[in-house]
Amino acid sequence: MNPYILAALLFGLGLGTTITFASSHWLLAWMGLEMNTLAIIPLMAQHHHPRAVEATTKYFLTQATAAAMLLFASTTNAWLTGQWDIQQMSHPLPITLITLALALKIGLAPVHSWLPEVLQGLDLTTGLILSTWQKLAPFALLLQIQPANSTILIAFGLASTLVGGWGGLNQTQLRKILAYSSIAHLGWMILVLQFSPSLTLLTLLTYFVMTISTFLVFKLNKSTNINMLATSWAKTPALTALAPLVLLSLGGLPPLTGFMPKWLILQELAKQDLAPTATLAAMTALLSLYFYLRISYAMTLTMYPNTLAGTTPWRLQHSQFTLPLAATTTATLLLLPLTPAAVALLTL
């Protein structure tokens, strides 16, 4: 892709998210979301492959549906209450409709089925943008409206953790596994959204760091399915030793960074007298842990039937820029001791 076009599209992505962040009026927020969608579509379809075009079409249709629903709900809210202000939502009908529209935008269960299909049709770089940056604007709106109907959020959260764990069990494609991982993590964030918005934000940031690290590991290995990971010992021995730890951090095992948000969320749910919900969420995390362990096993404990020529590519200089990978991997593995500082920030 022409660097000028790429720069313009990335600027459009940034501007769309910034407009949504800065807006207090529903029309402006909607406009930011639309700019976001339109800026990423050429990035998704840049490889003129039928799979990429199909994924782009599916993405466009779901995002257009969600945007139309959001516009309809905000117009309904203005009609019922005379308010266009995002933080002045008082009527339950538009609040529920907007929650549903934003759930469709980020891919929460039960309106999640587009996400694995779309992610599977993209390359890993665009997939990374879709899994991280594209979640920011809808989350900013969810945090602002603070849906009063707590039951619908808890239902969304539990359904997402369950679907995210269950859906990934039988997958061999890494991008689909990462899509289900994304759904499960979003479920955890939505569960605690109404009780502690700052904790949701912390979980979102740690999810971003862990996901960026995982995507970059797969990108460096040029792997798109589990079988291709078996050659990673020959390509990047040091990274292959660290990659299982990154995956276990995504699964939420101590003493890694991924344990911190899960621990704090379970604690918060228990404080709110939602022990059964916390138990169910913790049990669904075991489903996700299974497929992370499966990838770790494929990476570190299986060897590809190598030919002699294929055993030493790690001696060659990498053409890829590895500083972001080093930074995110370090953050993914070592931030748990900062939990007291995070808790202190949450209570400010």
N, C-alpha and C positions, 0 to 999 in steps of 0.2 A: 504494500500500500504506500502511496505517495506520502512522504513525511508531513507535508503541509496539511493534507486531508486528515491524516491521523491526529495531528496537533489540534486541528479544528474540532474533530469529534471528541477528543479527550477534554478540550475546553468546554464543549457543550455538555458533556457528562458532569464536569465540575460545576458549571453554572446552574444546571438544572437542580442539582442537589442543594446548592447554596441558596437558590431562590426559595425552594421549599423550606429550608431551615429558617430563612429570614422572614417568611410570610406570616401574617396573622389573619389573612383573608383567604377563604377557601378557593376562590378563583385563581389567586396567585400560586397557592400550593399545588393546585391541579395543573397549572401551566408548567411548574417546575418538574412535576412527575412526567408530564408529556415530553418535555425537552430531554429528560433522562432516557426515556424509552426510544425516542427518535435518534438520539446520538449513538446508542449502542447497536442499533439494527445494522448499519453498514459494517461495523466491526464483526458482528456475528456472521454476516453473509460474505465476508471478504474472500474466503476460500470457496470458489464456485463449485461446490460439491453438493449433490442432491440432499445429503444428510444435513448439511449446514443450512441450506435454503429451507428445508422442512422445519428445522429447529427454529429458525428466524421467524417463519410464518406462524408457528405455534405460539412463540413468545409474543409476537405482535398482537395476535388475536386475544390472548389472555390479558395482556396489559391494557389493550383497548377496552375490553369488557370491564376490567376493574376501574379504569379511569372514568368510563361512562357511568358506572354505578356510583362512584365517588361524587361526580358532578350532579347526578340525580339526587343523591342523599343530601348534599349541601344545599341544593336548590329547595328541596323539601323542607330542610331546616329553616331556611330564610323565609319560606312561605308560612311555616307554622309559628316561628318565634320572632321573625323580623330581624334576625341576626346572621351576619356572614362571618363573624369572628370565630376563629378555630377554638379558642378557649371558652367561648360562651355557649357551648352545646348543652342544652338542657332536656330536649325531648328524646325519649328512649328510641323512637323509630329511626330517625336519622343517625343516631349514635350507633345502633346495631348495624344498620346498612353500611356505614362508613367502616366499622370494624371488619365487617365481612369483605368489603372491597380491598382494604389494606392487607387482610389475610391472604386474599387471592394474589395481590401484588408481590408479597414476599414468599408465598408458597407454603402457607400453613395447612396442615391437614384440617378438615377433609377436602380443601380446595388446592391440593398439592400436586395432583397427578401430572401437571405440565412440566414441573421442575426437573425430574430425572430425565424425561424425554428430551427436553431442550438442552440440558447440560451435556448429554451424551452426543449431541450433534455438533458441539463446539470444540475448538482447540483449547488447550489448558489455560492459555493466557486470558482469552475472553471469558472462559468459564470461571476464572478467578475473579474477574471484575463483576460478573453476574452474581457470584456467591458472596461477595463482600460489599463493594461500593454501592451496588443497586439496592441493598437492604437499608441503607442509611436514611434516605428521605422518607419512606413509609414508616420506619421506626420513629423518626422525629415526630410525625403526625400522631402515631399511636400514643407516644409519651405525652403529647399535649392534650389529647382529648380525654385521657384517663377514663375509659368506658365505665359507666356506673354499674352495668350489668356484669357482676363478677362471674356468674355461672357460665356465661358464654366463653369468657376468656379461659377459665379453668378447663372447660370442655375442649377448646381448641388446643390448649397446652398439652393435656393428657393424650388427646388423639394424635398430636404431632410426635410426641416422644414415642408413642406406641408404633405408629406407622413408620417413623424414621428408623426404629430398631428392627421392626419386622420386615420392612421392604428391602433392607440391605442384606438380609441373611443369605439370600440365594443368588446374589449378584457376582459376576466375575469382572464386569467393566468398572474400572476405577472411578470414572466420572459419575456413573450412577450411584456408586457407593458414597461418593462425596456429596451427591445431591441428597441422599437419604440421611447422611450425617448432618447436613445443613438443616433439614426438616426437624430432626430430633433436637438439635441445639436451639432452634427457634422456639420449639415447644417449651423448653426450660425457661427461656426468657419471658415468654407470654404468661407462664404460670405465676411468676412473681411480679409481673408488671404493675398490678394495681396496689400491691403492698409496699414495694420498694422500687420506684422507678430508677433510682441511682444504681441499685444492684443489677437491674436489667441492662443498664448502660455498661457496667463493669463486665457482665457476662458477654455482651456484644463485642466489646473490645478484645477480651481474651479469645473469643471465638475467631475474630478476624486474624489475630496473630497466629493461632494454631492452624487455621485454614490456609493462610498465605504460605506458611512453612510446608504444609503437606503438598499443596499444589506445586510449589517450587521443587520439592524433592522429586515428584513424578515428572516434572518438566525436564529436570536435569538428566533423569534416566530415560527420557523419551518413552515413558510407559503409559499405555492406556488400558491395559487389562492385567489381571493378576499374574498370568503366565509370563508376561514380559518382565516382571519384577525379578524373576529368577536369575537374570543376567546381570543384576546390579552389583553383585560382588566384584565382577570383573571390571566394571566401569568405575565405580566410586566406593572403594572399601570402607573408608572412614565414614562417609555419609550413610552407607548401608548399616553400619553399626549403630548410628544415632537415630535412623528413621523409625525403628520400632518404638523408641521412647517418645518420639513425636506423636505417633499413632496412639500410644497408651495415654498420652496427655490429652488427646482428643477424646479418648474414652473416659477420662476423668479419674485416673488412678493417682493416689499419692505416691511419692512426694513431688509430683509434677504440677505445672501451672494449672492444667485443666481441672484439678481437684478443687481449687479455690472457689470458683463460681458455684459448682454443684453443692459443695459443703455449705456455703452461705445461703443458697436457695433453700436447701432442705431445712436448715436452721430457721429461716424466716417462715417457711410454711408451717413448721412445728409450733412456732410462736403464735401463728394465726389460728391455732386449733384445727389445722388441716393435716393431721398426722396420716390419715389414710391416703390422701393425695400425694404426700411426700413419699410414702412407702411405695405406691404404685409407680411414681416417677423414678425412684431409685431402682426398682425392679426392671423397668423398661431400659434403663441405662445398661443393664447387663446384656441385653440383646445387641445394642450397639457395640459393646465391648467385644462380643464374639467376632464380629466381622473385622474389627481393627486387629484382633489377635490373628485372624486368618491372613490378613495382608502381611502382618509381621512375620508369620511363619513362612509365607511364600517368599518373602524378601531375604530372610536370614538363614533359614534352615533347609532350604531346597537349593540345589545347584543345577544349573542348566548343563545339559550334555555338551560341554565346550569343545570346540576345535582348538587347536594350538594357537591359531591366529587370533582367536577371540578372547584370550586370557589376559592380555596386557594393555587394553585401551586406556587404563588409568594412568599410564606413563605419559600419555599425550596431553598437551595443554588444552584446557577447556575453552571453548569460544564463548560460553555464556558468562554473564556477570553474576558472581556468586555472593556479593556482599549482602543483598537483602535476605538471601537464604540463611547466611550465617547469623545475621541479627535476629531474624524471626525464630530460628531454631533455638538460639540461646534463650530468648524470651519464653519460648514454649516449654523449655525444660526447667528453668531456674527461678521463676518468679513467685513460687509458693511462699518463701520466707517473707515476702512483702505483704502477706495477708493482713497483719495488724495495721499496717499503714493504709491499706485499701479500706478496711473496716472503719478506721478513723475518718477517712475522707467521706465515706458513705453517711456517717452520722453528723457531718457538718451542717 
